[in-house]
Amino acid sequence: MTTTDELLAISEEIRQIAERHGGVTSVGAQADLCAMLHRQRQAYAADTRDARRYRYLRSRDIDAVYRGGVFAGQTPENRVLSGTGLDVAIDVAITVEQDQEPRS
């Protein structure tokens, strides 16, 4: 799903293309618009792939560690994570990393 910020960024990019080319009907503007749409489609495909991978990990049975295969875990606790436990662990890890980033 596209966020408001992403839509605003796309709108701004279209505005800049139009400004550079004196509108959006010239061949150059059309080429730039096509390139922009191609980049957006690639980004959407990557996000879709990542979401599918995450859903796979999230839905794994916690016994996957004994059966083998792909699963998510947490160290040093050596715990297998799935479902909401995996969601919470990821959210906490993201928050901790963001808090450790230097602020400008």
C-alpha distances in whole Angstrom, upper triangle without the diagonal:
4,6,10,12,10,10,14,15,14,16,19,19,20,22,24,24,26,28,29,30,31,28,26,28,30,30,29,26,25,25,23,21,20,20,18,16,17,16,12,12,14,11,9,11,12,9,9,13,13,11,14,16,16,16,19,20,19,21,24,27,29,32,31,33,36,35,33,30,27,26,25,28,29,32,35,34,34,32,29,26,23,21,21,24,22,19,21,23,20,19,23,23,20,22,25,25,23,26,28,27,29,29,30
4,7,8,6,7,10,11,10,12,15,15,16,19,20,21,22,24,26,27,28,25,23,26,28,28,26,23,23,23,21,18,18,18,15,14,15,14,10,11,13,11,9,12,13,10,12,15,15,14,17,19,18,19,22,23,22,24,27,31,32,35,33,35,39,38,36,33,29,29,27,30,31,33,36,36,36,34,32,28,26,24,24,26,24,21,23,25,22,20,24,24,21,22,26,24,22,26,28,26,28,27,27
4,5,5,6,9,10,11,12,14,15,17,18,20,21,23,24,26,27,28,26,24,27,29,29,28,25,24,25,22,20,21,21,17,16,18,16,13,15,16,13,12,15,16,13,14,18,17,16,19,21,19,20,24,24,23,26,29,32,33,36,35,36,40,39,37,34,31,30,28,30,30,33,36,36,36,34,32,28,27,25,23,26,24,21,22,24,21,19,22,23,19,20,24,23,20,23,26,24,26,24,25
4,5,5,6,9,10,10,12,14,15,16,18,20,21,22,24,26,26,24,23,26,28,29,27,24,24,25,22,20,21,21,17,17,20,18,15,17,19,16,15,19,19,16,18,21,20,19,23,25,23,24,27,28,27,29,32,35,36,40,38,40,43,43,41,38,35,33,31,33,33,36,38,38,39,37,35,32,30,28,26,29,27,24,25,27,24,22,25,25,22,22,26,25,22,24,27,25,26,24,24
4,5,5,6,9,10,10,12,14,15,16,18,20,21,22,24,25,23,22,26,27,28,26,23,23,24,21,19,21,20,16,16,19,16,14,17,18,15,15,18,18,16,18,21,20,20,23,25,23,25,28,28,27,30,33,36,37,40,38,40,43,43,41,38,34,33,31,33,33,35,37,38,38,36,35,32,30,29,27,29,27,24,25,26,23,21,24,24,20,21,24,22,20,22,24,22,23,21,21
4,5,5,6,9,10,11,12,14,15,17,18,20,21,23,24,22,20,24,25,25,24,21,21,21,18,16,17,17,13,13,15,13,10,13,14,11,11,15,15,13,16,19,18,18,21,22,22,23,26,27,26,29,31,35,36,39,37,38,42,41,39,36,32,32,30,32,32,35,37,38,38,36,34,31,30,28,27,29,27,24,25,27,23,22,25,24,21,22,25,23,21,24,26,23,25,23,23
4,5,5,6,9,10,11,12,14,15,16,18,20,21,22,20,18,21,23,24,22,19,19,20,17,15,16,16,13,12,15,14,11,13,16,13,13,17,17,16,17,21,20,20,23,25,24,25,28,29,29,31,34,37,38,42,40,41,45,44,42,39,35,34,33,35,36,38,41,41,41,39,37,34,32,30,30,32,30,26,28,30,26,25,28,28,24,25,28,27,24,27,29,27,28,26,26
4,5,5,6,9,10,10,12,14,15,16,18,20,20,19,18,21,23,24,22,19,20,21,17,15,18,18,14,14,17,16,13,16,18,16,16,20,20,18,21,24,23,23,26,28,27,28,31,32,31,34,37,40,41,44,42,44,47,47,45,41,38,37,35,37,37,40,42,42,43,41,40,36,35,33,32,34,32,28,30,31,28,26,29,29,25,25,29,27,24,27,29,26,27,25,24
4,5,5,6,9,10,11,12,14,15,16,18,20,18,17,21,22,22,20,17,18,18,15,13,16,15,11,12,15,13,11,15,16,14,15,18,18,17,20,22,22,22,25,27,26,28,31,31,31,33,36,39,40,44,42,43,46,46,43,40,36,36,34,36,36,38,40,41,42,40,39,36,34,33,32,34,31,28,30,31,27,26,28,28,24,25,28,26,23,26,27,24,25,23,22
4,5,5,6,9,10,11,12,14,15,17,18,16,14,18,19,19,18,14,15,15,12,10,12,12,8,9,12,11,9,12,14,13,13,17,17,17,19,21,22,22,25,26,26,28,30,31,31,34,36,40,41,44,42,43,47,46,43,40,37,36,35,37,37,40,42,43,43,41,40,37,35,34,33,35,32,30,31,32,29,28,30,30,26,27,30,28,26,29,30,27,28,27,26
4,5,5,6,9,10,11,12,14,15,16,14,13,16,18,19,18,14,15,16,13,11,14,14,11,12,15,14,12,15,18,16,17,20,21,20,22,25,25,25,28,30,30,31,34,35,34,36,39,43,44,47,45,46,50,49,47,43,40,40,38,40,41,43,45,46,46,45,43,40,38,36,36,38,35,32,34,35,32,30,33,33,29,30,33,31,28,31,33,30,30,28,27
4,5,5,6,9,10,10,12,14,15,14,13,17,18,20,17,14,16,17,13,12,15,15,12,13,16,15,14,17,19,17,18,22,22,22,24,27,26,27,30,31,31,33,35,36,36,38,41,44,45,48,46,47,51,50,48,45,41,41,39,41,41,43,45,46,46,45,44,41,39,38,37,39,36,33,35,36,32,31,33,33,29,29,32,30,27,30,31,28,29,26,25
4,5,5,6,9,10,11,12,14,13,12,15,16,17,14,11,13,13,10,9,12,11,8,11,13,12,11,15,16,15,17,20,20,20,23,25,25,26,29,30,30,32,34,35,35,38,40,44,45,48,46,47,50,49,47,43,40,40,38,40,41,43,45,46,46,45,43,40,39,38,37,39,36,34,35,36,32,31,34,33,29,30,33,30,28,31,32,29,29,27,26
4,5,5,6,9,10,11,12,10,8,12,13,14,13,9,10,12,9,7,11,11,9,10,13,13,12,15,17,17,18,21,22,22,24,26,27,27,30,32,32,33,36,37,37,39,42,45,47,50,47,49,52,51,49,45,42,42,40,43,43,46,48,49,49,47,46,43,41,40,39,41,39,36,38,38,35,34,37,36,32,33,36,34,31,34,35,32,33,31,29
4,5,5,6,9,10,10,9,9,13,14,16,14,11,13,14,12,10,14,15,12,14,17,17,16,19,21,20,21,24,25,25,27,30,30,30,33,35,35,36,39,40,40,42,45,48,50,52,50,52,55,54,52,48,45,45,43,45,46,48,50,51,51,50,48,45,44,42,41,43,41,38,39,40,37,35,38,37,34,34,37,35,32,35,36,33,33,31,29
4,5,5,6,9,10,10,10,14,14,15,13,10,13,14,10,10,14,14,12,14,17,16,16,19,21,20,22,25,25,25,28,30,30,31,34,35,35,37,39,40,41,43,45,49,50,53,50,51,55,54,52,48,45,45,43,45,45,47,49,51,51,50,48,45,44,43,42,44,41,38,40,41,37,36,38,37,33,34,37,34,32,34,35,32,32,30,28
4,5,5,6,8,8,7,11,10,12,9,6,9,10,7,7,11,11,10,12,15,15,15,18,20,20,21,24,25,25,27,29,30,31,33,35,35,37,39,40,41,43,45,49,50,53,50,52,55,54,51,48,45,45,43,46,46,48,50,52,51,50,49,46,45,44,43,45,42,39,41,42,38,37,40,39,35,36,39,36,34,37,37,34,34,32,30
4,6,5,6,4,5,9,9,12,10,7,10,12,10,9,13,14,13,15,17,18,18,20,22,22,24,26,28,28,30,32,33,33,36,38,38,39,42,43,43,45,48,51,53,56,53,55,58,57,54,51,48,48,46,49,49,51,54,55,54,53,52,49,47,46,45,47,45,42,44,44,41,40,42,41,38,39,41,39,36,39,40,37,37,35,33
4,6,5,6,8,12,12,14,12,9,13,14,12,12,16,16,15,18,20,20,20,23,25,25,26,29,30,30,32,34,35,36,38,40,40,42,44,45,45,48,50,54,55,58,55,56,60,59,56,53,49,49,48,50,50,52,54,56,56,55,53,50,49,48,47,49,46,43,45,45,42,41,43,42,38,39,42,39,36,39,40,36,36,34,32
4,6,8,9,12,11,12,9,8,12,12,10,12,15,15,14,17,19,19,20,23,24,24,26,28,29,30,32,34,34,36,38,39,40,42,44,45,45,48,50,54,55,58,55,56,59,58,56,52,49,49,48,50,50,52,54,55,55,55,53,50,49,48,48,49,46,44,46,46,42,41,43,42,39,40,42,39,37,39,40,36,36,34,32
4,5,7,9,7,9,7,6,9,11,10,11,14,15,15,17,19,20,21,23,25,25,27,29,30,31,33,35,36,37,39,40,41,43,45,46,47,49,51,55,56,59,56,57,61,59,57,53,50,50,49,52,52,54,56,58,57,56,55,52,51,50,49,51,48,46,47,48,44,43,46,45,41,42,45,42,39,42,43,39,39,38,35
4,7,9,8,11,10,9,12,14,13,13,17,18,17,19,22,22,23,25,27,28,29,31,33,33,35,37,38,39,41,43,43,45,47,48,49,51,53,57,58,61,59,60,63,62,59,56,53,53,52,54,54,56,59,60,60,59,57,54,53,51,51,53,50,47,49,50,46,45,48,47,43,44,46,44,41,44,45,41,41,39,37
4,6,7,10,10,7,10,13,12,11,15,16,16,17,20,21,21,23,25,26,26,29,31,31,32,35,36,37,39,41,41,42,45,46,46,48,51,55,56,59,56,58,61,60,57,54,51,51,50,52,53,55,57,58,58,57,55,52,50,49,49,51,48,45,47,48,44,43,46,45,42,43,45,43,40,43,44,41,41,39,37
4,6,8,8,5,6,10,9,8,11,13,13,14,17,18,18,20,22,23,24,26,28,28,29,32,33,34,36,38,39,40,42,44,44,46,48,52,53,56,54,55,58,57,55,51,48,48,47,50,51,53,55,56,56,55,53,50,48,47,46,49,46,43,45,46,42,42,44,44,40,41,44,42,39,42,43,40,41,39,37
4,7,8,6,6,10,11,10,12,15,15,16,18,20,20,21,24,25,26,28,30,31,31,34,35,36,38,40,41,42,44,46,46,48,50,54,56,58,56,57,60,59,56,53,50,50,50,52,53,56,58,59,59,57,55,52,50,49,49,51,48,46,48,49,45,45,48,47,43,45,47,45,43,46,47,44,44,42,41
4,5,5,6,9,10,10,12,14,15,16,18,20,21,22,24,26,27,28,30,31,33,35,36,37,39,41,42,43,45,47,47,49,51,55,57,59,56,58,61,59,57,53,50,51,50,53,54,56,59,60,59,58,56,53,52,50,51,53,50,47,50,50,46,46,49,48,44,46,48,45,43,46,47,44,44,43,41
4,5,5,6,9,10,10,12,14,15,16,18,20,21,22,24,26,27,29,30,31,33,35,36,37,39,41,42,43,45,46,48,50,54,55,58,55,56,59,57,55,51,48,49,49,52,53,55,57,59,58,57,54,52,50,50,50,52,49,47,49,49,46,45,48,47,43,45,48,45,43,46,47,43,44,43,41
4,5,5,6,9,10,11,12,14,15,17,18,20,21,23,24,26,27,29,30,32,33,35,36,38,39,41,42,44,45,47,49,52,54,56,53,55,58,56,54,50,47,48,47,50,51,53,55,56,56,55,53,50,49,48,48,50,47,45,47,47,43,43,46,44,41,43,45,42,40,43,44,40,41,40,38
4,5,5,6,9,10,10,12,14,15,16,18,20,21,22,24,26,27,28,30,32,33,34,36,37,39,41,42,43,45,47,51,52,55,52,53,57,55,52,49,46,46,46,48,49,51,54,55,54,53,51,49,47,46,46,48,45,43,45,45,41,41,44,42,39,41,43,40,38,41,42,39,39,38,36
4,5,5,6,9,10,10,12,14,15,16,18,20,21,22,24,26,27,28,30,31,33,35,36,37,39,41,41,43,45,49,51,53,50,52,55,53,51,47,44,45,44,47,48,51,53,54,53,52,50,47,46,45,45,47,44,42,44,45,41,41,44,42,39,41,43,41,39,42,43,40,40,39,38
4,5,5,6,9,10,10,12,14,15,17,18,20,21,23,24,26,27,29,30,32,33,35,36,38,39,40,42,44,48,49,52,49,50,53,52,49,45,42,43,43,46,47,49,51,53,52,51,49,46,45,44,44,46,43,41,43,44,40,40,43,41,38,40,42,39,38,41,42,38,39,38,37
4,5,5,6,9,10,11,12,14,15,17,18,20,21,23,24,26,27,29,30,32,33,35,36,38,39,41,43,46,48,50,47,49,52,50,48,44,41,42,41,44,45,47,49,50,50,49,47,44,43,42,42,44,41,39,41,41,37,37,40,38,35,37,39,36,34,38,38,35,36,35,33
4,5,5,6,9,10,10,12,14,15,16,18,20,21,22,24,26,27,28,30,31,33,35,36,37,39,41,45,46,49,46,48,51,49,47,43,40,41,40,43,44,46,48,49,49,48,45,43,41,40,40,42,39,37,39,40,36,36,39,37,34,36,38,36,34,37,38,35,36,35,33
4,5,5,6,9,10,10,12,14,15,16,18,20,21,22,24,26,27,29,30,31,33,35,36,37,39,43,45,47,44,46,49,47,45,41,38,39,39,42,43,45,48,49,48,47,44,42,40,39,40,42,38,36,39,39,36,36,39,37,34,36,39,36,35,38,39,36,37,36,35
4,5,5,6,9,10,11,12,14,15,17,18,20,21,23,24,26,27,29,30,32,33,34,36,38,42,43,46,43,44,47,46,43,39,36,37,37,39,41,43,45,46,46,45,42,40,39,38,39,40,37,35,38,38,34,34,37,35,32,34,36,34,32,36,36,33,34,34,32
4,5,5,6,9,10,11,12,14,15,17,18,20,21,23,24,26,27,29,30,32,33,35,37,40,42,44,42,43,46,45,42,39,36,36,35,38,39,41,44,45,44,43,41,38,37,36,36,38,35,33,35,35,31,31,34,33,29,31,34,31,29,33,34,31,32,31,30
4,5,5,6,9,10,10,12,14,15,16,18,20,21,22,24,26,27,29,30,31,33,35,39,40,43,40,42,45,43,41,37,34,35,34,37,38,41,43,44,43,42,40,37,35,34,35,37,34,31,34,35,31,31,34,33,30,32,34,32,30,34,35,32,34,33,32
4,5,5,6,9,10,11,12,14,15,17,18,20,21,23,24,26,27,29,30,32,34,37,39,41,38,40,43,41,39,35,32,33,33,36,37,39,42,43,42,41,38,36,34,34,34,36,33,31,34,34,30,31,34,32,29,32,34,32,30,34,35,32,34,33,33
4,5,5,6,9,10,11,12,14,15,17,18,20,21,23,24,26,27,28,30,32,36,37,40,37,38,41,40,37,34,31,31,31,33,34,37,39,40,39,38,36,34,32,32,32,34,31,29,31,31,28,28,31,29,26,29,31,28,27,31,31,28,30,29,29
4,5,5,6,9,10,11,12,14,15,16,18,20,21,22,24,26,27,28,31,34,36,38,36,37,40,39,37,33,30,30,29,32,33,36,39,39,39,37,35,32,31,30,30,32,29,27,29,30,26,26,29,28,25,27,30,27,26,29,30,28,30,29,29
4,5,5,6,9,10,10,12,14,15,16,18,20,21,23,24,25,27,29,33,35,37,34,36,39,37,35,31,28,29,29,32,33,36,39,39,38,37,34,32,30,29,30,32,28,27,30,30,26,27,30,29,26,29,31,29,28,32,32,30,32,32,32
4,5,5,6,9,10,11,12,14,15,17,18,20,21,23,24,26,28,31,33,35,32,34,37,35,33,29,26,27,27,30,31,33,36,37,36,35,32,30,28,28,29,30,27,26,29,28,25,26,29,27,24,27,29,27,26,30,31,28,30,30,31
4,5,5,6,9,10,11,12,14,15,16,18,20,21,22,24,26,30,31,34,31,32,36,34,32,28,25,25,25,27,29,31,34,35,34,32,30,28,26,26,26,28,24,23,25,25,22,22,25,24,21,24,26,23,23,26,27,25,27,27,27
4,5,5,6,9,10,10,12,14,15,16,18,20,21,22,25,28,30,33,30,32,35,33,31,28,25,25,24,27,29,31,34,35,34,32,30,27,25,24,25,27,24,22,25,25,22,22,25,24,21,24,27,25,24,28,29,27,29,29,30
4,5,5,6,9,10,11,12,14,15,17,19,20,21,23,27,29,31,28,30,33,31,29,25,22,23,23,26,28,31,34,34,33,31,28,26,24,24,25,27,23,22,25,25,22,23,26,25,23,26,28,26,26,29,30,28,31,31,32
4,5,5,6,9,10,11,12,14,15,17,18,20,22,25,27,29,26,28,31,29,27,23,20,21,20,23,25,28,30,31,30,28,26,24,22,22,23,25,21,20,23,23,19,20,23,22,20,23,25,23,23,26,27,25,28,28,29
4,5,5,6,9,10,10,12,14,15,16,18,20,24,25,28,25,27,30,29,27,23,20,20,19,22,24,26,29,30,29,27,25,22,20,20,20,22,19,17,20,20,17,17,21,20,17,20,23,21,21,24,25,24,27,27,28
4,5,5,6,9,10,11,12,14,15,16,19,22,24,27,24,26,29,28,26,22,19,19,19,23,25,28,30,30,29,27,24,22,20,19,20,22,19,17,21,21,18,19,23,22,20,23,25,24,24,27,28,27,30,30,32
4,5,5,6,9,10,11,13,14,16,17,21,23,25,22,24,27,25,23,19,16,17,17,20,23,26,29,29,27,25,23,20,19,18,20,22,18,18,21,21,18,19,23,21,20,23,25,23,24,28,28,27,30,31,32
4,5,5,6,9,10,11,12,14,16,19,21,23,21,22,25,24,22,18,15,15,14,18,20,22,25,26,24,23,20,18,16,16,18,19,15,14,18,17,14,16,19,17,16,19,21,20,20,24,25,24,27,28,29
4,5,5,6,9,10,10,12,14,18,20,22,20,22,25,24,22,19,16,15,15,18,20,23,26,26,24,22,20,17,15,14,15,17,14,13,16,17,14,15,18,18,16,19,22,21,21,24,26,25,28,29,31
4,5,5,6,9,10,11,13,16,19,21,18,20,23,22,20,17,14,14,14,18,21,24,27,26,25,22,19,17,14,14,16,18,15,14,18,18,16,18,21,20,19,22,25,24,24,28,29,28,32,32,34
4,5,5,6,9,10,11,15,16,19,16,18,21,19,17,14,11,11,11,15,17,21,24,23,21,20,16,15,13,13,16,16,13,13,17,16,14,17,19,18,18,21,23,22,23,26,27,27,30,31,33
4,5,5,6,8,10,14,15,18,15,17,20,20,18,15,12,10,10,13,15,19,22,21,20,17,15,12,10,10,12,13,10,10,13,13,11,13,16,15,15,18,20,19,20,23,24,24,28,29,31
4,6,5,6,9,12,14,17,15,17,20,19,18,15,12,11,11,15,17,21,24,23,21,18,15,13,10,9,11,13,11,10,14,15,13,15,18,18,18,21,23,22,23,26,27,28,31,32,34
4,5,5,6,10,13,14,12,15,17,16,15,12,9,9,10,14,17,20,23,22,20,17,14,12,10,10,13,14,12,13,16,16,15,17,20,19,20,23,24,24,25,28,29,29,33,34,37
4,6,5,9,10,13,10,12,15,15,13,11,7,6,6,10,13,16,19,18,16,14,10,9,7,8,11,12,9,10,14,13,12,15,17,16,17,20,21,21,23,26,26,27,31,32,35
4,6,9,10,13,12,14,17,16,16,14,11,8,8,11,13,17,20,18,17,14,11,8,5,5,8,9,6,8,11,11,11,13,16,16,16,19,21,21,23,25,26,27,31,32,35
4,6,9,12,11,13,16,15,15,13,11,9,10,13,16,20,22,20,19,15,12,10,6,6,10,11,10,11,14,15,15,17,19,19,20,23,24,25,26,29,30,31,35,36,38
4,6,8,7,10,12,11,11,10,8,6,8,11,14,18,20,18,16,13,9,8,6,8,12,12,10,13,15,15,15,18,20,20,21,24,25,25,27,30,30,31,35,37,40
4,5,6,9,10,10,11,11,10,8,10,12,15,18,20,18,15,12,9,9,7,9,12,12,12,14,17,16,17,20,21,22,23,26,27,27,29,31,32,34,37,39,42
4,5,7,9,10,11,11,11,8,9,9,12,15,17,14,12,9,6,6,6,9,12,11,11,14,15,15,16,19,20,20,22,24,25,26,28,30,30,32,36,38,41
4,5,6,7,9,10,11,9,11,12,14,17,18,16,13,11,8,10,10,13,16,14,14,18,19,18,20,23,23,23,26,28,28,29,32,33,33,35,39,41,44
4,5,5,6,6,7,6,9,11,14,16,18,17,13,11,8,10,10,13,16,15,14,17,19,18,19,22,23,22,25,27,27,28,31,32,33,34,38,40,43
4,6,5,7,8,7,9,9,12,14,16,14,10,9,7,10,11,15,18,16,15,18,20,18,19,22,23,22,24,27,26,27,30,31,31,33,37,39,42
4,6,9,11,10,13,13,16,17,18,16,13,12,10,13,14,18,21,19,18,22,23,21,23,26,26,25,28,30,30,31,34,35,35,37,40,43,46
4,7,10,10,14,14,18,19,21,20,16,15,12,15,15,18,21,20,19,22,24,23,24,27,28,27,29,32,32,32,35,37,37,38,42,44,47
4,7,8,12,13,16,18,20,19,15,15,12,14,15,18,21,20,18,22,24,22,22,26,27,25,27,30,30,30,33,35,34,36,39,42,44
4,7,10,12,16,18,20,20,16,15,12,14,14,17,20,19,17,20,22,20,20,24,25,24,25,28,29,28,31,33,33,34,37,40,42
4,7,10,14,16,18,18,15,14,11,11,12,15,18,17,14,17,19,17,17,20,22,20,22,25,25,25,27,30,29,30,34,36,39
4,7,10,13,16,15,12,10,7,8,8,11,14,13,10,14,16,14,14,17,19,17,19,22,22,22,25,27,27,28,32,34,37
4,7,10,13,12,10,9,6,5,7,10,12,10,8,11,13,10,10,14,15,14,16,19,19,19,21,23,23,25,28,30,33
4,7,9,9,7,5,4,5,8,12,13,10,8,12,12,10,11,14,14,13,15,18,17,18,21,22,22,24,28,30,33
4,6,6,6,5,7,7,11,14,14,10,9,12,12,8,10,13,12,10,14,16,15,16,19,20,20,22,25,28,31
3,5,5,7,9,11,14,17,17,14,13,16,15,11,13,16,14,12,15,17,15,16,20,20,19,22,25,28,31
4,5,8,11,13,17,20,19,16,15,18,16,13,15,18,15,14,17,19,16,17,21,21,20,23,26,28,32
4,5,9,11,15,17,17,13,14,17,15,12,15,17,15,14,18,19,17,19,22,22,22,25,28,30,34
4,7,10,13,17,17,14,13,17,16,13,15,18,17,16,19,21,19,20,24,24,24,26,30,32,36
4,6,10,13,14,10,10,14,13,11,13,16,15,15,18,20,19,20,23,24,24,27,30,32,36
4,7,11,12,9,9,12,13,11,13,16,16,16,18,21,20,21,24,25,26,28,31,33,37
4,7,9,6,5,9,10,8,10,13,13,13,16,18,18,19,22,23,24,26,30,31,35
4,6,6,5,8,10,10,11,13,15,15,17,19,20,21,23,25,26,27,31,32,35
4,5,5,7,9,10,11,13,15,16,17,19,20,22,23,25,26,28,31,32,35
4,5,5,6,8,10,10,12,14,15,16,18,20,21,22,24,26,29,30,33
4,5,5,6,9,10,11,12,14,15,17,18,20,21,23,25,28,29,33
4,5,5,6,9,10,11,12,14,15,17,18,20,21,23,26,28,31
4,6,5,6,9,10,11,12,14,16,17,18,20,21,25,26,29
4,5,5,6,9,10,10,12,14,15,16,18,20,24,24,28
4,6,5,6,9,10,11,12,14,15,17,19,22,24,27
4,5,5,6,9,10,11,12,14,15,17,20,22,25
4,6,5,6,9,10,11,12,14,16,19,20,23
4,5,5,6,9,10,10,12,14,18,19,22
4,5,5,6,9,10,11,13,16,18,21
4,6,5,6,9,10,11,14,16,19
4,5,5,6,9,10,13,14,17
4,5,5,6,9,12,14,17
4,5,5,6,10,12,15
4,5,5,9,9,13
4,6,8,9,13
4,6,9,12
4,6,9
4,7
4
